[in-house]
């Protein structure tokens, strides 16, 4: 039996905090969302030269470009993003140990090797739920996480003012099942150093989710409090878009669409978008790109064409891996992005 919107909503404990009405002004038309000149592609560097430079250097086994870029990054969120690009290298490349050996007293090479170790652990586990992961793979997963945590804790002790190791330790701790109280302690270690660290807020959101030992209510409470307290224009309120998607990762598209089209859910998503990436004080950053991608998916999947069009227009063709990857069953995020964008554009007035 198909559930009503109300039953779907209450079954996940979703209690929207506040809502927003549609924005004033004329509706967007197809001219406001021009067709892309080519099929969108997934670019981990998001078209940013610094990120592309790091990826090219590491692909050639040269860690020096990454070192220089990370040392230039004074903004903790940019530093965390560059670190993620370093960590995405498949396998266990030799340059990681070479860098540590070249700088035996440095914090940065340990930080990079530790962050890579976390990604390497997930490479062994795979992207699927734990019940679909074999026992041998789980042993490797746990071992790699423990090794990564050792590097990250040593990096934190060598550079005590850097929030980045603690942000990475949220992900490793989640995989090791340290529990929500320990994750909260690690999150505090980040926020006392950088209050509105975007990556750490995303990591803590996942740590409070039901699939990682929390609950849906705990996750929504965290997202709503962060969205309410963060400065206007901060991408932090984009956490609410991720939170609304989380309970429906393994549900049917029809059920998710019914949920996302519920007036209260749609209203809260509009409020979050207007408080964050659509706010007049918003400054384009890496965090806004990721938030726009989440909002675009939520509004497109929920049939809110005008709201979705605003986020697709802001993005152009910049595709972030998430949330698209989760809903392609781990295949082509860019293809799903393009399909939703074209569907939204077709429904806009000429």
N, C-alpha and C positions, 0 to 999 in steps of 0.2 A: 504494500500500500504506500502511495506517495504521501510524504508528510507535508503538512501545511508549512508556510513560512514561519508561523509562530512556534510550531513544534520543533522545527529545525533550529530555530534561534535558541529556545530555552534548553534544548538538549545539550548544548555546549556551554551553557552558563553565560552567554554573551549578554552583557548589560551595558549598552552604549552609554558613555559618559555624557556626551553632548552631541548635538547635530548641527548641520549647516544647511541652509537653503541654497538652491542653485544660484550662481553668481548673476548679477545684473548685467545688462548689455545684450547686444545682438548675439544670436547663436553663431558658433563657428561654422564655416562652410568648407567645402573641399579646397578652396584656395588657401585656407589657413593650414591645411594639412596636405601639402603637395605630395604627389607620388614620388617615391624614392627613385633615383636614377638607376640604381642597381639593387639586386637582392641584398638585404642586410647580412652582415657577417659578424660572428662573435670575435671581437678583438679584446683580449685581456688587458691591453694597454689603453683601451678606450680612446684611441686616437691621440693620446698624450705623448709627446716626444720623449720625455724623461723615462716613461715606462717602456717605450719601444727600444730605447737605448739599452736599458737594463736587460731586457729579454734577448736582444741580439748578442750582447756580451756574454751572457750566461750560456746561451746556445752554443757559443764557440769555446766554452770552458774558461772564460776570462771573468773572474770575480771582481776585478778592479773597478769596472764601470759601476757595478752594484754598490761597492763600497763608497765610491764618490757620490753617487746619487743619494744613498742613505745618509751620508754625513751632511749633505746639503739640505736635506729635508728637516726643516726646523718645526714644521707643523706635525704634531703626533699622528693625525689622521692620514696625512700624505705618507709619512714614514711607514705606517702600518700597511698601507696599500702597496707601497714599493716592496715591503718585506713579503707580502703575499705573492707578488710576481716572482720573487726569488724562490719562494717555497713551491711554486707550481711545477718546477722541473721534475720530470718523471724519473723513477728509479732513485739511486743514491749517487749522484755525480761526484767524481773525484775532487772537483774544485772545492767542495765543502771542507774536506779534511785538509786540503792544501792551504786554504785560507786560515784555518785554525792553527796550523803548523807555522804559518808565516807570521802570525800575530798571537803568540801563546798567552799573552797577558790581556788581550783585547776582549771587550764585551761584545762587539758587533759580530765577529765571526761565530761566536757561540749562539748569539741571538738568531742569526740566519740559519745555522745548522739545526737549532732547536725547532724553529718554525717549519723548516723543511721536514724535520722528523715527524711532526704532527701530520702534515699532508701525506708523508710516506706511509704512516700508519694507516690512514684511511684508504690509501691505495691497496693495502693488503686486505682490509675489511670489505671494500667495495661500497657502492652507494646505497645498498639495499638495507632493509630492516635487519636487526640482529638475528632474528629467527631464520633468515635465509643465508646466514654466514656460517660456514663450516667451523668446526672446533679448531682445526689447525690454523685457519686464517685468524681466528680470534686470539689465539696464543701469540701469533706474530704481531697482531694489532696492539695488544697490551704491552708486549715487550718494547716495541718501537715507541709507544707513548711514554713509557717509563724513562727510556733513554732520552727522549726529547725533553721531558720535564727536567732532567738533570742539567742539560745544556741551558735551558731557559732560566732555571733558578740560579745557575752560576752567572749568567749574563745579568740578571737582576741585581745580584750582589756586587758585581763589578761596576755597574752604572745605576746606582740607586735612584736617580731622578727620572729614569726612563720608564714610562708606563707600558711600553710595548711588550716586554716579556710577560707582564701580568695579563695583558690582553690575550696573548697566545695561550697562556696557562688556563684560560677559561675553556678553550676548545679541548685541550688535552685532558683537563679535569673532567669535562663532560664525558669524554670517551672512557676514562678510567672509573667513572661512576662515583666520584668523590662526594656527591650529594649537594643539594642546594645551599646549605649553610656554608660549606667550604667554597663554593662558587661565589657566594655573596662576599666572603672575605677577600677572595682574589679580585672581585669586581671593585671593592673598596680600595684595594691597592692601586688600581688604575685611576679611579676617579679622584683620589686625593692628589694625584699628579697631573691629571687632565680631566676636569669635571665632565665635559661632554664629549668624551671619546666615542666616536660613532661606531667603530668596529667592536669595542667592548660592550656597548649597549646591545648590539646585535647578538654578540656571543652570550650575554646574560639572558636575553630574551629566549634563546634556544635552551639555555640551562634551566629555565623555569617551565618549559613546555612539558606536556605529559609524557612524550616519548623519551625524555631524558630524565625522568624522575620527579618532575614537578606536576602541575595540573594546568588545565586550560584557564581556570580562574586565576591562578597565580600568575600565569603568563600575561593575561589581559590586565591584571592589576599593575604589573610592572610596566607594560607598554603605555597604559593610560597615565600613570603617574609621571613617567619620563616625558611623554608628549605634552603634558600640562605644565611641567616645570622647566622644560628646556626653553632657551631663548627663542622668541618668535623669529622665524626664518631658518631655524636649525633643521637639518634633515632628520633629527631624532624622532620627530612625530611620525616619520615614515614607518617606524616600528609597528604602528597599528595596522598598516596594510599587511605586513608580514604575519602579524598575530592573527588577523582574520583569515588568512590562507591556511595557517597551520593545521586546524582541525579537519580540513578537507583535502589534505594531500592524497589520501587513499580512498576518497569517496568518488562517486560518479560525477561527471561534469554537470549533469542535470541538478543534482543536489547542491553542488557548489554554486551554480548559477542562481538557484532559488534563494540560497542564503545571501549571496552578495547583492542580490536585487532587493532584499528586504529594506523598506524605507529607513528603519533605524540604523541598520548596518551601513547603507549607502550614505546616510547623513553623517555618521561618524567619520567615514572615510573622507567625505568632502571637507569636514571640519579639520581633520588631520592634514590634508593636502594644503588647505588654505592657511593653516598655522605654520606649515613648514616650507615646502618648495615653491608654493604659489604665493607666499607672503611677500609684500613689497620689500621687506628687509632681507630676503633670501639672496645669498651670494652663490653663484655656481661653483660647486666643488665636486669632488669625487663622490661625496655622500649624497649630493642632490641627484647625481646620475642614477645611483642605485635606488634611491627613493622614488624617482620618477618611473623607473622600470616596474617597481612593485605596484605603485598606484595605477599605472597604465594597465597592468594585468587585471587588477581587481575590478576596475571600472569596465574594461572591455568584457571580461567574463560575466559581469553582472548586468551587462546591457546598458550601462550609463554612457551613452555614446559621446555626449558633449564633454563630460568630465574626462573620459579616456582620451579624446582628441587633444585636449590641452596638454596632457603629459606626453603623448606621442609627438606633438608639435615641438615641445621643449627638447625632446631627445634627438630629433632627426633620425639618424640611423644607428645611434649608439646603443648597442645591445649589451646589457650586463648578463652574466651567466644566470643569476637568480632574479626573479622566480621562475623564469621560463624553463630552465633545466629540470626543475622538479615535476613539471607537468608535461614533459615530453617523454617521460619514463627514461630519462637520462640519454637522450639522443641529440637532437639539434635545437638548441635554444633560439638561434637566429631564425630558423624556419618558422617556429611558432610565433615569435615576435612579428615577423612579416605577415603571417596569416591574420593575426589579430589586428594589426595596423591596417591592412587592406580592408578587412571587414568593417572596421570603424569608419574608414574613409568612405566606403560605399554608402553608408547610412547617413552621412552628412548631407545637408542640402547643398545644391549647386550654387 
